[in-house]
Amino acid sequence: MIWETTKEFDHAAARFDEGWGPEGLRNMNHTRHVFFVKPDFFVIADELESLDDKPHTFEALFHLDSPNAKGEGLRVSTENQGPNLTIRGFGVESVKIIKGQKEPVVQGWLPDRAEGYGEVRPIPTAVYRKTGTGRTTMVYVLWPSPNAAVCPVAGVRLNGEELIVRMEDGKERVIRFQPLP
């Protein structure tokens, strides 16, 4: 694990390679980077490496504590009165919003203590997906706003030890970060 902080960003990263699924297969490595790009937004970057040369389907889930969310392309936004969150996916193939699903797996629920112990309520859950072999990178921008402000991030990519963020106005921010040992 690594953690660093500067005037421009905070960065944490860790790797998981201890086995997946019921058999604990060691066919994948997953490195997750979390950045706070000061003072406005967060970036999550998942580096996924298939070690068996077989195609794998990767999913990243974001449970949104909001009554509703809407999707537009690879963008998902909460629909609250007041503060909201927009998530934009980059390097992903699709996103769907699940809310209150019971089959084929339970998804899109949150414990609700207001209704009593053990009760749940449906919430929107953004499920980003990509299928790939070898190395795959999936990146997400989380843009919080005090209202329903549009996320001004036009593009983001991980390039070695750099996170490159391109804004709608054409400006780029290049963040050089420490690699995992």
Helices and strands as residue ranges (DSSP letters): E 2-5, E 9-16, E 28-37, E 41-50, E 56-63, E 69-72, E 75-78, E 84-90, E 94-99, E 109-111, G 113-115, E 120-122, E 124-132, E 135-145, E 153-159, E 162-167, E 172-176
